[in-house]
Amino acid sequence: MTSESSPQTAKKKRAKKKWVKNVTTDSTHPLHDLFTKSAAVIARSLASKKVSPKGAASGMRMLTYYINRGGKNLDASRKEELEKAKRLLSKKIEQQKQTT
């Protein structure tokens, strides 16, 4: 067995592929503790031009990104609140599409 095929080497190779840590964005500007608030507050804030200058869809991407990054570390009640915020934000996006 060579050292290249060991489980430790495989872990090191996978660790180098974590591209998400290099992601930077200037499209949304959420408040520092926004994702700890209620679903209605999160959705309203992410739909605002102040937080998401490019529109509510940009806010939806930020929320989805936050949920995906939290993964197993989010407790069930927090994840449910964030999913509720996604549903509310989705409704706001649909309403915006219908008015334009």
Residue pairs with C-beta under 8 A, 6 or more apart in sequence:
3 9
20 69
25 62
27 52
27 53
27 54
27 58
27 62
28 46
28 51
28 52
28 53
28 54
28 58
28 59
28 61
28 62
29 50
29 51
29 52
29 53
30 45
30 46
30 51
30 59
30 62
31 45
31 51
34 41
34 42
34 45
34 46
34 51
35 42
35 63
35 66
35 82
37 45
38 81
39 81
39 82
39 84
39 85
39 87
39 88
40 85
40 88
42 63
42 81
42 82
42 85
42 88
42 89
43 85
43 86
43 88
43 89
43 92
45 51
45 59
46 52
46 56
46 59
46 60
46 62
46 63
46 85
46 89
47 56
47 59
47 89
47 92
47 93
47 96
51 59
52 58
52 59
52 62
55 96
56 89
56 92
56 93
56 96
57 93
59 89
60 86
60 89
60 90
60 93
63 82
63 85
63 86
63 89
64 86
66 82
67 74
67 79
67 82
67 83
67 86
70 78
70 79
70 82
74 82
